[in-house]
Amino acid sequence: MSVYASLLSVLRWIAAISLLAGTASAAALDVGQAAPDFKLEGVDEAITLSGLRGHLVYVDFWASWCVPCRQSFPWMNTLQGKFRDKGLRVVAINLDETVDASKEFLTRWPPNFKIAFDPTGITPRAFGLLGMPTSFLIGRDGKVIFRHLGFRNSDRAELEARIATALAAS
Amino acid sequence: MKRTCALAFASLLVAGCATGNPVRAWEKAVLAKPEMGFGQDRLDAQLSEHTYFSKEAASGGSSIGGGGCGCN
């Protein structure tokens, strides 16, 4: 066998193995699918998704180092205040590796909604998170109504309108 | 025999490059630190980014922590 032929066969092997090793990734949770339940430490008490059944739940994944999250927190405060009576509950799941890391953020941008802590990253894995921040609106039946990747101030109006529609429809 | 050994060794080496456990979106706290960026001057970096995306019609990838698109 010539040198080139054996080199080619080695390259083929390399390509095959790289492909195999690179394909393992979690699928993102889609609209209409049931959101996986979670039980996480909160500020005062444990927070579960099943415990909020019957409400529309806006689940937001954030971290102290995530820049757009600084914009989404004041907006979620407004959102929670505006739609609380209509049955909306905002739960922001912190994904910092230590709970301490989130403290400064929470002092600077104090929330009026529920904060849960998931330093091990089990929940984002179950939800198939692809970027930071990501939010999911979960219906009263526990199924995903929509998901939103990222956050910009220009997203506010559209998101609020979609949440208002979902609240009115259920 | 020699060839098989070489193949097996090469396979092992390459398998190490393509990790089955990539860094997930929520695991980028250290990567998001300002000192992990390419530039020192924030304003200068923003100007360069702006020029880049105007010319290339593509953005992102130069830092982590986000511009709001949730893609990095």
gemmi code that builds the backbone of each chain (N, CA, C; Angstrom):
import gemmi

chains = {
    "A": [
        ("MET", (0.836, -1.201, 0.000), (0.000, 0.000, 0.000), (0.870, 1.249, 0.000)),
        ("SER", (0.509, 2.204, -0.861), (1.332, 3.414, -0.942), (1.108, 4.288, 0.282)),
        ("VAL", (2.013, 5.223, 0.470), (1.928, 6.123, 1.629), (0.641, 6.940, 1.565)),
        ("TYR", (0.312, 7.390, 0.339), (-0.877, 8.233, 0.181), (-2.149, 7.494, 0.538)),
        ("ALA", (-2.218, 6.235, 0.107), (-3.420, 5.441, 0.373), (-3.616, 5.253, 1.872)),
        ("SER", (-2.517, 4.967, 2.577), (-2.677, 4.749, 4.012), (-2.990, 6.058, 4.726)),
        ("LEU", (-2.429, 7.162, 4.207), (-2.738, 8.469, 4.789), (-4.223, 8.773, 4.630)),
        ("LEU", (-4.747, 8.441, 3.441), (-6.157, 8.671, 3.154), (-7.039, 7.867, 4.103)),
        ("SER", (-6.637, 6.622, 4.341), (-7.459, 5.782, 5.211), (-7.426, 6.312, 6.653)),
        ("VAL", (-6.264, 6.828, 7.061), (-6.179, 7.422, 8.402), (-7.103, 8.632, 8.497)),
        ("LEU", (-7.081, 9.469, 7.438), (-7.934, 10.663, 7.431), (-9.407, 10.293, 7.517)),
        ("ARG", (-9.769, 9.204, 6.807), (-11.155, 8.739, 6.828), (-11.569, 8.351, 8.248)),
        ("TRP", (-10.686, 7.651, 8.911), (-10.923, 7.257, 10.304), (-11.133, 8.486, 11.190)),
        ("ILE", (-10.223, 9.434, 10.995), (-10.283, 10.653, 11.808), (-11.626, 11.343, 11.617)),
        ("ALA", (-12.058, 11.466, 10.351), (-13.324, 12.134, 10.056), (-14.479, 11.401, 10.720)),
        ("ALA", (-14.475, 10.065, 10.605), (-15.575, 9.267, 11.160), (-15.655, 9.440, 12.672)),
        ("ILE", (-14.503, 9.394, 13.330), (-14.495, 9.471, 14.793), (-14.893, 10.868, 15.279)),
        ("SER", (-14.403, 11.919, 14.572), (-14.778, 13.278, 14.959), (-16.277, 13.462, 14.857)),
        ("LEU", (-16.865, 12.914, 13.805), (-18.313, 13.029, 13.614), (-19.056, 12.362, 14.763)),
        ("LEU", (-18.640, 11.145, 15.073), (-19.293, 10.383, 16.137), (-19.210, 11.120, 17.464)),
        ("ALA", (-18.017, 11.635, 17.765), (-17.803, 12.271, 19.056), (-18.525, 13.608, 19.149)),
        ("GLY", (-18.755, 14.247, 18.016), (-19.320, 15.593, 18.050), (-20.835, 15.668, 18.033)),
        ("THR", (-21.526, 14.547, 17.853), (-22.967, 14.613, 17.649), (-23.795, 14.643, 18.930)),
        ("ALA", (-23.164, 14.376, 20.072), (-23.957, 14.298, 21.302), (-24.371, 15.684, 21.778)),
        ("SER", (-25.622, 16.044, 21.588), (-26.109, 17.314, 22.138), (-27.586, 17.185, 22.481)),
        ("ALA", (-28.020, 17.937, 23.499), (-29.393, 17.825, 23.973), (-30.327, 18.587, 23.046)),
        ("ALA", (-31.517, 18.056, 22.822), (-32.491, 18.725, 21.979), (-33.246, 19.763, 22.806)),
        ("ALA", (-33.507, 20.910, 22.174), (-34.203, 21.984, 22.897), (-35.676, 21.644, 23.070)),
        ("LEU", (-36.219, 22.071, 24.182), (-37.631, 21.853, 24.494), (-38.470, 22.686, 23.537)),
        ("ASP", (-39.441, 22.048, 22.877), (-40.195, 22.714, 21.831), (-41.575, 23.154, 22.289)),
        ("VAL", (-42.173, 24.045, 21.516), (-43.527, 24.518, 21.792), (-44.491, 23.330, 21.762)),
        ("GLY", (-45.384, 23.260, 22.742), (-46.372, 22.181, 22.801), (-45.931, 21.009, 23.654)),
        ("GLN", (-44.630, 20.912, 23.923), (-44.130, 19.811, 24.764), (-44.349, 20.146, 26.237)),
        ("ALA", (-44.480, 19.111, 27.051), (-44.635, 19.321, 28.491), (-43.284, 19.749, 29.077)),
        ("ALA", (-43.301, 20.820, 29.857), (-42.054, 21.296, 30.475), (-41.658, 20.349, 31.598)),
        ("PRO", (-40.378, 19.958, 31.663), (-39.949, 19.056, 32.737), (-40.042, 19.746, 34.105)),
        ("ASP", (-40.554, 19.020, 35.069), (-40.704, 19.593, 36.415), (-39.325, 19.794, 37.042)),
        ("PHE", (-39.236, 20.755, 37.961), (-37.977, 20.940, 38.688), (-38.265, 21.278, 40.132)),
        ("LYS", (-37.327, 20.966, 40.975), (-37.401, 21.367, 42.384), (-36.060, 22.003, 42.734)),
        ("LEU", (-36.081, 23.314, 42.977), (-34.826, 24.041, 43.195), (-34.900, 24.888, 44.456)),
        ("GLU", (-33.731, 25.167, 44.994), (-33.638, 26.076, 46.135), (-34.097, 27.456, 45.694)),
        ("GLY", (-34.885, 28.112, 46.526), (-35.262, 29.495, 46.256), (-34.609, 30.396, 47.290)),
        ("VAL", (-35.067, 31.648, 47.367), (-34.508, 32.563, 48.356), (-34.978, 32.157, 49.758)),
        ("ASP", (-36.294, 31.891, 49.901), (-36.819, 31.485, 51.212), (-37.223, 30.021, 51.230)),
        ("GLU", (-37.814, 29.576, 50.130), (-38.368, 28.220, 50.108), (-38.033, 27.552, 48.782)),
        ("ALA", (-38.185, 26.220, 48.751), (-37.930, 25.484, 47.509), (-38.994, 25.844, 46.471)),
        ("ILE", (-38.587, 25.874, 45.230), (-39.516, 26.221, 44.149), (-39.659, 25.038, 43.206)),
        ("THR", (-40.923, 24.655, 42.957), (-41.170, 23.584, 41.990), (-42.076, 24.124, 40.890)),
        ("LEU", (-41.910, 23.566, 39.707), (-42.779, 23.981, 38.599), (-44.185, 23.422, 38.812)),
        ("SER", (-44.259, 22.176, 39.313), (-45.577, 21.561, 39.524), (-46.381, 22.315, 40.588)),
        ("GLY", (-45.673, 22.961, 41.511), (-46.347, 23.744, 42.549), (-47.028, 24.986, 42.001)),
        ("LEU", (-46.656, 25.378, 40.785), (-47.231, 26.584, 40.174), (-48.269, 26.228, 39.111)),
        ("ARG", (-48.596, 24.937, 39.037), (-49.588, 24.470, 38.059), (-50.899, 25.248, 38.230)),
        ("GLY", (-51.503, 25.639, 37.113), (-52.711, 26.453, 37.170), (-52.414, 27.915, 36.877)),
        ("HIS", (-51.120, 28.273, 36.981), (-50.693, 29.616, 36.603), (-49.981, 29.544, 35.258)),
        ("LEU", (-49.868, 30.703, 34.612), (-48.962, 30.790, 33.473), (-47.591, 31.091, 34.065)),
        ("VAL", (-46.594, 30.297, 33.728), (-45.279, 30.498, 34.344), (-44.282, 30.960, 33.283)),
        ("TYR", (-43.648, 32.108, 33.560), (-42.603, 32.609, 32.682), (-41.274, 32.213, 33.317)),
        ("VAL", (-40.642, 31.181, 32.759), (-39.374, 30.683, 33.303), (-38.226, 31.342, 32.538)),
        ("ASP", (-37.369, 32.039, 33.273), (-36.245, 32.729, 32.636), (-34.935, 32.177, 33.196)),
        ("PHE", (-34.029, 31.794, 32.317), (-32.711, 31.298, 32.755), (-31.708, 32.443, 32.672)),
        ("TRP", (-31.011, 32.732, 33.777), (-30.084, 33.873, 33.815), (-28.840, 33.550, 34.628)),
        ("ALA", (-27.853, 34.420, 34.505), (-26.635, 34.305, 35.319), (-26.121, 35.711, 35.581)),
        ("SER", (-25.309, 35.858, 36.627), (-24.836, 37.199, 37.002), (-23.922, 37.799, 35.940)),
        ("TRP", (-23.262, 36.952, 35.142), (-22.316, 37.429, 34.139), (-22.979, 37.715, 32.793)),
        ("CYS", (-24.276, 37.453, 32.716), (-24.999, 37.588, 31.451), (-25.488, 39.028, 31.307)),
        ("VAL", (-24.931, 39.737, 30.321), (-25.194, 41.169, 30.185), (-26.666, 41.489, 29.866)),
        ("PRO", (-27.291, 40.813, 28.904), (-28.686, 41.143, 28.607), (-29.641, 40.896, 29.786)),
        ("CYS", (-29.218, 40.042, 30.732), (-30.079, 39.758, 31.890), (-30.292, 41.014, 32.735)),
        ("ARG", (-29.335, 41.955, 32.664), (-29.475, 43.206, 33.421), (-30.622, 44.025, 32.873)),
        ("GLN", (-30.921, 43.822, 31.582), (-32.047, 44.546, 30.982), (-33.349, 43.806, 31.216)),
        ("SER", (-33.264, 42.474, 31.275), (-34.508, 41.709, 31.387), (-35.089, 41.777, 32.797)),
        ("PHE", (-34.254, 41.955, 33.821), (-34.770, 41.959, 35.198), (-35.772, 43.093, 35.458)),
        ("PRO", (-35.425, 44.356, 35.130), (-36.414, 45.422, 35.344), (-37.701, 45.164, 34.560)),
        ("TRP", (-37.549, 44.609, 33.367), (-38.738, 44.326, 32.553), (-39.596, 43.238, 33.199)),
        ("MET", (-38.941, 42.194, 33.722), (-39.708, 41.114, 34.361), (-40.401, 41.614, 35.622)),
        ("ASN", (-39.808, 42.603, 36.306), (-40.466, 43.225, 37.459), (-41.782, 43.868, 37.023)),
        ("THR", (-41.702, 44.628, 35.920), (-42.899, 45.282, 35.391), (-43.937, 44.227, 35.009)),
        ("LEU", (-43.444, 43.191, 34.329), (-44.318, 42.122, 33.842), (-45.058, 41.455, 34.998)),
        ("GLN", (-44.300, 41.093, 36.045), (-44.899, 40.408, 37.186), (-45.937, 41.303, 37.866)),
        ("GLY", (-45.592, 42.599, 38.009), (-46.515, 43.542, 38.642), (-47.803, 43.682, 37.840)),
        ("LYS", (-47.654, 43.742, 36.525), (-48.791, 44.008, 35.648), (-49.749, 42.810, 35.555)),
        ("PHE", (-49.180, 41.600, 35.493), (-50.015, 40.430, 35.204), (-50.205, 39.477, 36.376)),
        ("ARG", (-49.773, 39.849, 37.572), (-49.901, 38.945, 38.730), (-51.359, 38.524, 38.948)),
        ("ASP", (-52.260, 39.518, 38.914), (-53.674, 39.234, 39.187), (-54.286, 38.336, 38.125)),
        ("LYS", (-53.707, 38.382, 36.927), (-54.269, 37.564, 35.842), (-53.702, 36.149, 35.866)),
        ("GLY", (-52.776, 35.870, 36.779), (-52.297, 34.502, 36.940), (-50.923, 34.228, 36.367)),
        ("LEU", (-50.108, 35.279, 36.188), (-48.744, 35.041, 35.687), (-47.774, 34.963, 36.862)),
        ("ARG", (-46.882, 33.975, 36.799), (-45.812, 33.890, 37.796), (-44.476, 33.842, 37.060)),
        ("VAL", (-43.575, 34.746, 37.433), (-42.242, 34.762, 36.819), (-41.290, 34.006, 37.739)),
        ("VAL", (-40.570, 33.047, 37.185), (-39.540, 32.325, 37.935), (-38.227, 32.481, 37.168)),
        ("ALA", (-37.235, 33.107, 37.802), (-35.935, 33.280, 37.144), (-34.944, 32.311, 37.775)),
        ("ILE", (-34.453, 31.384, 36.949), (-33.539, 30.352, 37.450), (-32.102, 30.805, 37.246)),
        ("ASN", (-31.397, 30.967, 38.353), (-30.000, 31.403, 38.297), (-29.080, 30.222, 38.007)),
        ("LEU", (-28.143, 30.418, 37.066), (-27.263, 29.321, 36.659), (-25.799, 29.566, 37.019)),
        ("ASP", (-25.555, 30.504, 37.940), (-24.182, 30.702, 38.419), (-23.712, 29.446, 39.125)),
        ("GLU", (-22.393, 29.222, 39.076), (-21.874, 27.993, 39.690), (-21.916, 28.052, 41.211)),
        ("THR", (-21.907, 29.269, 41.753), (-22.102, 29.412, 43.200), (-23.240, 30.394, 43.436)),
        ("VAL", (-24.000, 30.163, 44.494), (-25.126, 31.035, 44.814), (-24.604, 32.440, 45.161)),
        ("ASP", (-23.415, 32.515, 45.768), (-22.825, 33.795, 46.165), (-22.640, 34.740, 44.979)),
        ("ALA", (-22.269, 34.165, 43.822), (-21.991, 34.976, 42.635), (-23.202, 35.813, 42.225)),
        ("SER", (-24.408, 35.336, 42.544), (-25.609, 36.035, 42.104), (-26.022, 37.147, 43.065)),
        ("LYS", (-25.421, 37.167, 44.251), (-25.893, 38.103, 45.293), (-25.760, 39.565, 44.892)),
        ("GLU", (-24.603, 39.933, 44.312), (-24.387, 41.330, 43.939), (-25.398, 41.753, 42.867)),
        ("PHE", (-25.625, 40.852, 41.918), (-26.598, 41.121, 40.849), (-27.973, 41.388, 41.451)),
        ("LEU", (-28.367, 40.537, 42.401), (-29.709, 40.641, 42.986), (-29.851, 41.900, 43.854)),
        ("THR", (-28.721, 42.408, 44.366), (-28.777, 43.661, 45.125), (-28.921, 44.839, 44.168)),
        ("ARG", (-28.218, 44.758, 43.035), (-28.284, 45.869, 42.074), (-29.580, 45.895, 41.286)),
        ("TRP", (-30.096, 44.710, 40.949), (-31.344, 44.631, 40.183), (-32.345, 43.784, 40.971)),
        ("PRO", (-32.885, 44.319, 42.053), (-33.738, 43.513, 42.923), (-35.035, 43.070, 42.231)),
        ("PRO", (-35.339, 41.781, 42.306), (-36.528, 41.261, 41.634), (-37.758, 41.251, 42.539)),
        ("ASN", (-38.929, 41.369, 41.938), (-40.164, 41.185, 42.719), (-40.844, 39.877, 42.304)),
        ("PHE", (-40.049, 38.996, 41.713), (-40.565, 37.677, 41.309), (-39.686, 36.600, 41.938)),
        ("LYS", (-40.054, 35.344, 41.697), (-39.339, 34.240, 42.347), (-37.978, 33.990, 41.703)),
        ("ILE", (-36.985, 33.747, 42.559), (-35.649, 33.383, 42.080), (-35.361, 31.961, 42.560)),
        ("ALA", (-34.890, 31.124, 41.638), (-34.485, 29.759, 42.002), (-33.010, 29.598, 41.640)),
        ("PHE", (-32.326, 28.718, 42.342), (-30.888, 28.540, 42.100), (-30.594, 27.123, 41.613)),
        ("ASP", (-29.912, 27.036, 40.480), (-29.542, 25.729, 39.956), (-28.059, 25.717, 39.598)),
        ("PRO", (-27.175, 25.644, 40.613), (-25.735, 25.692, 40.325), (-25.215, 24.461, 39.584)),
        ("THR", (-25.976, 23.365, 39.594), (-25.483, 22.150, 38.931), (-25.887, 22.075, 37.458)),
        ("GLY", (-26.840, 22.907, 37.051), (-27.226, 22.947, 35.639), (-28.107, 21.793, 35.175)),
        ("ILE", (-28.872, 21.209, 36.077), (-29.763, 20.105, 35.695), (-30.949, 20.641, 34.885)),
        ("THR", (-31.528, 21.747, 35.342), (-32.707, 22.298, 34.661), (-32.400, 22.764, 33.229)),
        ("PRO", (-31.334, 23.570, 33.016), (-31.084, 23.990, 31.633), (-30.813, 22.812, 30.696)),
        ("ARG", (-30.238, 21.756, 31.238), (-30.000, 20.541, 30.445), (-31.340, 19.927, 30.043)),
        ("ALA", (-32.262, 19.859, 31.030), (-33.577, 19.267, 30.760), (-34.376, 20.113, 29.766)),
        ("PHE", (-34.191, 21.436, 29.837), (-34.909, 22.334, 28.932), (-34.178, 22.480, 27.591)),
        ("GLY", (-32.979, 21.927, 27.489), (-32.201, 22.016, 26.245), (-31.821, 23.437, 25.887)),
        ("LEU", (-31.273, 24.151, 26.872), (-30.940, 25.558, 26.696), (-29.808, 25.744, 25.680)),
        ("LEU", (-29.990, 26.694, 24.750), (-28.976, 26.914, 23.722), (-28.227, 28.229, 23.895)),
        ("GLY", (-28.798, 29.185, 24.616), (-28.135, 30.474, 24.787), (-28.582, 31.149, 26.058)),
        ("MET", (-27.897, 32.226, 26.407), (-28.229, 32.965, 27.632), (-28.585, 34.411, 27.265)),
        ("PRO", (-29.669, 34.962, 27.801), (-30.699, 34.264, 28.556), (-31.688, 33.571, 27.607)),
        ("THR", (-32.441, 32.620, 28.131), (-33.546, 32.005, 27.382), (-34.741, 31.947, 28.308)),
        ("SER", (-35.916, 32.223, 27.754), (-37.114, 32.133, 28.582), (-38.153, 31.242, 27.910)),
        ("PHE", (-39.002, 30.652, 28.748), (-40.076, 29.783, 28.275), (-41.369, 30.248, 28.923)),
        ("LEU", (-42.432, 30.357, 28.152), (-43.741, 30.601, 28.757), (-44.451, 29.259, 28.827)),
        ("ILE", (-44.807, 28.881, 30.050), (-45.432, 27.573, 30.260), (-46.888, 27.771, 30.638)),
        ("GLY", (-47.756, 27.091, 29.930), (-49.202, 27.267, 30.085), (-49.735, 26.643, 31.373)),
        ("ARG", (-51.014, 26.873, 31.631), (-51.636, 26.335, 32.849), (-51.650, 24.809, 32.835)),
        ("ASP", (-51.563, 24.223, 31.632), (-51.530, 22.766, 31.504), (-50.100, 22.213, 31.572)),
        ("GLY", (-49.117, 23.075, 31.779), (-47.725, 22.621, 31.904), (-46.997, 22.472, 30.591)),
        ("LYS", (-47.639, 22.891, 29.496), (-46.987, 22.768, 28.183), (-46.397, 24.101, 27.740)),
        ("VAL", (-45.330, 24.014, 26.949), (-44.621, 25.223, 26.509), (-45.445, 25.979, 25.467)),
        ("ILE", (-45.701, 27.278, 25.728), (-46.448, 28.107, 24.783), (-45.481, 28.773, 23.805)),
        ("PHE", (-44.405, 29.325, 24.329), (-43.343, 29.807, 23.431), (-42.018, 29.828, 24.172)),
        ("ARG", (-40.943, 29.911, 23.388), (-39.637, 30.115, 24.020), (-38.965, 31.294, 23.326)),
        ("HIS", (-38.143, 31.985, 24.088), (-37.501, 33.180, 23.548), (-36.027, 33.156, 23.878)),
        ("LEU", (-35.215, 33.265, 22.829), (-33.769, 33.202, 23.001), (-33.207, 34.628, 23.044)),
        ("GLY", (-32.408, 34.929, 24.068), (-31.798, 36.249, 24.191), (-32.760, 37.256, 24.788)),
        ("PHE", (-32.265, 38.489, 24.956), (-33.157, 39.566, 25.394), (-32.590, 40.912, 24.987)),
        ("ARG", (-33.420, 41.695, 24.330), (-33.086, 43.084, 24.010), (-34.263, 43.922, 24.458)),
        ("ASN", (-34.020, 45.192, 24.762), (-35.127, 46.058, 25.173), (-36.197, 46.156, 24.090)),
        ("SER", (-35.768, 45.983, 22.826), (-36.747, 46.063, 21.737), (-37.661, 44.838, 21.682)),
        ("ASP", (-37.338, 43.795, 22.475), (-38.190, 42.593, 22.501), (-39.396, 42.775, 23.430)),
        ("ARG", (-39.297, 43.775, 24.333), (-40.296, 43.928, 25.390), (-41.742, 43.907, 24.899)),
        ("ALA", (-42.044, 44.799, 23.933), (-43.424, 44.980, 23.501), (-44.000, 43.680, 22.942)),
        ("GLU", (-43.211, 43.005, 22.101), (-43.727, 41.786, 21.470), (-43.944, 40.683, 22.499)),
        ("LEU", (-42.964, 40.530, 23.405), (-43.085, 39.493, 24.434), (-44.304, 39.746, 25.309)),
        ("GLU", (-44.469, 41.018, 25.698), (-45.588, 41.366, 26.572), (-46.920, 41.078, 25.878)),
        ("ALA", (-46.975, 41.394, 24.580), (-48.205, 41.156, 23.822), (-48.505, 39.661, 23.756)),
        ("ARG", (-47.455, 38.844, 23.556), (-47.676, 37.393, 23.455), (-48.131, 36.820, 24.772)),
        ("ILE", (-47.578, 37.356, 25.889), (-47.959, 36.875, 27.206), (-49.408, 37.283, 27.492)),
        ("ALA", (-49.749, 38.523, 27.134), (-51.120, 39.001, 27.359), (-52.116, 38.133, 26.579)),
        ("THR", (-51.766, 37.797, 25.339), (-52.627, 36.944, 24.517), (-52.807, 35.578, 25.158)),
        ("ALA", (-51.692, 35.009, 25.622), (-51.742, 33.677, 26.241), (-52.584, 33.713, 27.519)),
        ("LEU", (-52.477, 34.785, 28.284), (-53.256, 34.900, 29.524), (-54.737, 34.998, 29.205)),
        ("ALA", (-55.056, 35.773, 28.162), (-56.455, 35.957, 27.791), (-57.048, 34.662, 27.240)),
        ("ALA", (-56.217, 33.864, 26.591), (-56.718, 32.656, 25.924), (-56.924, 31.488, 26.887)),
        ("SER", (-56.313, 31.572, 28.082), (-56.421, 30.393, 28.960), (-57.215, 30.687, 30.225)),
    ],
    "B": [
        ("MET", (-0.218, -4.969, 11.780), (-0.293, -4.757, 13.229), (0.137, -3.340, 13.598)),
        ("LYS", (1.276, -2.928, 12.957), (1.808, -1.596, 13.216), (0.790, -0.531, 12.800)),
        ("ARG", (0.169, -0.841, 11.632), (-0.774, 0.121, 11.063), (-2.013, 0.246, 11.967)),
        ("THR", (-2.483, -0.872, 12.446), (-3.653, -0.875, 13.326), (-3.378, -0.067, 14.586)),
        ("CYS", (-2.172, -0.279, 15.133), (-1.787, 0.445, 16.340), (-1.764, 1.947, 16.076)),
        ("ALA", (-1.167, 2.311, 14.914), (-1.083, 3.730, 14.561), (-2.473, 4.323, 14.419)),
        ("LEU", (-3.375, 3.551, 13.775), (-4.749, 4.009, 13.581), (-5.449, 4.218, 14.917)),
        ("ALA", (-5.282, 3.226, 15.792), (-5.928, 3.297, 17.096), (-5.429, 4.509, 17.875)),
        ("PHE", (-4.124, 4.745, 17.780), (-3.524, 5.869, 18.487), (-4.049, 7.199, 17.940)),
        ("ALA", (-4.071, 7.286, 16.583), (-4.566, 8.508, 15.943), (-6.026, 8.744, 16.325)),
        ("SER", (-6.809, 7.664, 16.373), (-8.227, 7.777, 16.727), (-8.380, 8.358, 18.123)),
        ("LEU", (-7.583, 7.843, 19.038), (-7.637, 8.316, 20.424), (-7.300, 9.805, 20.504)),
        ("LEU", (-6.254, 10.185, 19.790), (-5.826, 11.589, 19.788), (-6.949, 12.494, 19.301)),
        ("VAL", (-7.568, 12.103, 18.187), (-8.587, 12.953, 17.574), (-9.861, 12.971, 18.408)),
        ("ALA", (-10.183, 11.839, 19.003), (-11.385, 11.776, 19.839), (-11.276, 12.773, 20.987)),
        ("GLY", (-10.052, 13.027, 21.409), (-9.830, 14.003, 22.467), (-10.137, 15.422, 22.023)),
        ("CYS", (-9.950, 15.703, 20.718), (-10.234, 17.046, 20.200), (-11.731, 17.308, 20.157)),
        ("ALA", (-12.501, 16.341, 19.622), (-13.941, 16.523, 19.496), (-14.593, 15.997, 20.757)),
        ("THR", (-14.678, 16.849, 21.761), (-15.226, 16.384, 23.030), (-16.734, 16.166, 22.930)),
        ("GLY", (-17.213, 15.138, 23.543), (-18.653, 14.864, 23.554), (-19.371, 15.724, 24.583)),
        ("ASN", (-18.619, 16.552, 25.292), (-19.203, 17.368, 26.342), (-18.798, 18.831, 26.146)),
        ("PRO", (-19.397, 19.498, 25.138), (-18.991, 20.873, 24.851), (-19.388, 21.830, 25.979)),
        ("VAL", (-18.757, 22.983, 26.010), (-19.115, 23.989, 27.025), (-20.519, 24.492, 26.711)),
        ("ARG", (-21.413, 24.346, 27.671), (-22.810, 24.749, 27.460), (-22.975, 26.249, 27.689)),
        ("ALA", (-24.117, 26.758, 27.227), (-24.375, 28.201, 27.311), (-24.259, 28.733, 28.732)),
        ("TRP", (-24.641, 27.920, 29.718), (-24.667, 28.398, 31.115), (-23.339, 28.154, 31.840)),
        ("GLU", (-22.368, 27.601, 31.108), (-21.087, 27.297, 31.750), (-19.994, 28.296, 31.358)),
        ("LYS", (-20.406, 29.476, 30.879), (-19.428, 30.394, 30.301), (-19.093, 31.579, 31.199)),
        ("ALA", (-19.245, 31.403, 32.511), (-18.991, 32.499, 33.445), (-17.567, 33.016, 33.333)),
        ("VAL", (-16.608, 32.122, 33.260), (-15.205, 32.537, 33.197), (-14.905, 33.169, 31.837)),
        ("LEU", (-15.470, 32.567, 30.781), (-15.252, 33.092, 29.430), (-15.848, 34.487, 29.263)),
        ("ALA", (-16.848, 34.822, 30.083), (-17.527, 36.115, 29.955), (-16.774, 37.240, 30.640)),
        ("LYS", (-15.725, 36.918, 31.379), (-14.964, 37.970, 32.070), (-14.304, 38.902, 31.063)),
        ("PRO", (-14.240, 40.201, 31.384), (-13.674, 41.161, 30.422), (-12.254, 40.800, 29.997)),
        ("GLU", (-11.470, 40.245, 30.910), (-10.079, 39.926, 30.568), (-9.967, 38.765, 29.585)),
        ("MET", (-11.071, 38.097, 29.290), (-11.036, 37.007, 28.317), (-11.276, 37.504, 26.895)),
        ("GLY", (-11.585, 38.798, 26.739), (-11.798, 39.374, 25.410), (-10.474, 39.630, 24.713)),
        ("PHE", (-10.546, 39.955, 23.414), (-9.306, 40.191, 22.659), (-8.723, 41.563, 22.958)),
        ("GLY", (-9.596, 42.567, 23.077), (-9.105, 43.930, 23.250), (-9.093, 44.361, 24.705)),
        ("GLN", (-8.358, 45.420, 24.979), (-8.321, 45.969, 26.330), (-9.343, 47.088, 26.472)),
        ("ASP", (-9.496, 47.861, 25.379), (-10.348, 49.034, 25.424), (-11.761, 48.676, 24.959)),
        ("ARG", (-12.713, 48.821, 25.849), (-14.089, 48.422, 25.570), (-14.696, 49.222, 24.416)),
        ("LEU", (-14.464, 50.552, 24.462), (-15.043, 51.427, 23.438), (-14.455, 51.104, 22.069)),
        ("ASP", (-13.147, 50.906, 22.063), (-12.467, 50.576, 20.819), (-13.005, 49.255, 20.261)),
        ("ALA", (-13.216, 48.287, 21.154), (-13.734, 46.976, 20.733), (-15.130, 47.119, 20.145)),
        ("GLN", (-15.940, 47.993, 20.761), (-17.305, 48.184, 20.265), (-17.285, 48.806, 18.868)),
        ("LEU", (-16.369, 49.776, 18.666), (-16.264, 50.419, 17.353), (-15.828, 49.405, 16.295)),
        ("SER", (-14.831, 48.581, 16.644), (-14.356, 47.570, 15.696), (-15.470, 46.591, 15.359)),
        ("GLU", (-16.234, 46.186, 16.397), (-17.350, 45.263, 16.204), (-18.363, 45.852, 15.235)),
        ("HIS", (-18.640, 47.164, 15.427), (-19.638, 47.830, 14.591), (-19.180, 47.828, 13.130)),
        ("THR", (-17.897, 48.165, 12.917), (-17.357, 48.168, 11.564), (-17.432, 46.765, 10.976)),
        ("TYR", (-17.095, 45.781, 11.805), (-17.085, 44.396, 11.338), (-18.466, 43.965, 10.865)),
        ("PHE", (-19.479, 44.246, 11.713), (-20.786, 43.723, 11.322), (-21.371, 44.496, 10.152)),
        ("SER", (-20.981, 45.779, 9.996), (-21.457, 46.541, 8.836), (-20.864, 45.989, 7.554)),
        ("LYS", (-19.613, 45.592, 7.624), (-18.940, 45.145, 6.411), (-19.221, 43.686, 6.094)),
        ("GLU", (-19.357, 42.873, 7.130), (-19.456, 41.431, 6.921), (-20.891, 40.909, 6.999)),
        ("ALA", (-21.829, 41.773, 7.450), (-23.214, 41.350, 7.675), (-23.275, 40.157, 8.612)),
        ("ALA", (-22.365, 40.127, 9.575), (-22.365, 39.066, 10.572), (-21.812, 39.653, 11.863)),
        ("SER", (-22.281, 39.162, 12.981), (-21.780, 39.701, 14.243), (-21.635, 38.592, 15.275)),
        ("GLY", (-21.006, 38.927, 16.369), (-20.858, 37.974, 17.463), (-19.564, 37.197, 17.374)),
        ("GLY", (-19.279, 36.455, 18.424), (-18.114, 35.588, 18.417), (-16.881, 36.205, 19.044)),
        ("SER", (-16.884, 37.538, 19.234), (-15.671, 38.161, 19.769), (-15.655, 38.153, 21.295)),
        ("SER", (-16.824, 38.033, 21.883), (-16.862, 37.959, 23.345), (-18.100, 37.176, 23.757)),
        ("ILE", (-18.177, 36.903, 25.066), (-19.295, 36.131, 25.585), (-19.945, 36.956, 26.677)),
        ("GLY", (-21.209, 36.743, 26.908), (-21.889, 37.538, 27.918), (-23.083, 38.209, 27.293)),
        ("GLY", (-22.998, 38.396, 25.994), (-24.190, 38.659, 25.258), (-24.449, 40.061, 24.772)),
        ("GLY", (-24.998, 40.100, 23.583), (-25.497, 41.342, 23.046), (-27.005, 41.273, 22.975)),
        ("GLY", (-27.577, 40.223, 23.538), (-29.025, 40.109, 23.576), (-29.582, 39.087, 22.622)),
        ("CYS", (-28.722, 38.551, 21.750), (-29.244, 37.589, 20.783), (-29.342, 36.198, 21.395)),
        ("GLY", (-28.675, 35.973, 22.504), (-28.743, 34.663, 23.154), (-27.970, 33.602, 22.413)),
        ("CYS", (-27.099, 34.037, 21.495), (-26.425, 33.057, 20.667), (-24.990, 32.801, 21.113)),
        ("ASN", (-24.524, 33.547, 22.122), (-23.119, 33.330, 22.461), (-22.910, 33.151, 23.960)),
    ],
}
model = gemmi.Model(1)
for chain_id, residues in chains.items():
    chain = gemmi.Chain(chain_id)
    for i, (resn, *xyz) in enumerate(residues, 1):
        res = gemmi.Residue()
        res.name, res.seqid = resn, gemmi.SeqId(i, " ")
        for name, pos in zip(("N", "CA", "C"), xyz):
            atom = gemmi.Atom()
            atom.name, atom.element = name, gemmi.Element(name[0])
            atom.pos, atom.b_iso = gemmi.Position(*pos), 0.0
            res.add_atom(atom)
        chain.add_residue(res)
    model.add_chain(chain)
structure = gemmi.Structure()
structure.add_model(model)
structure.setup_entities()
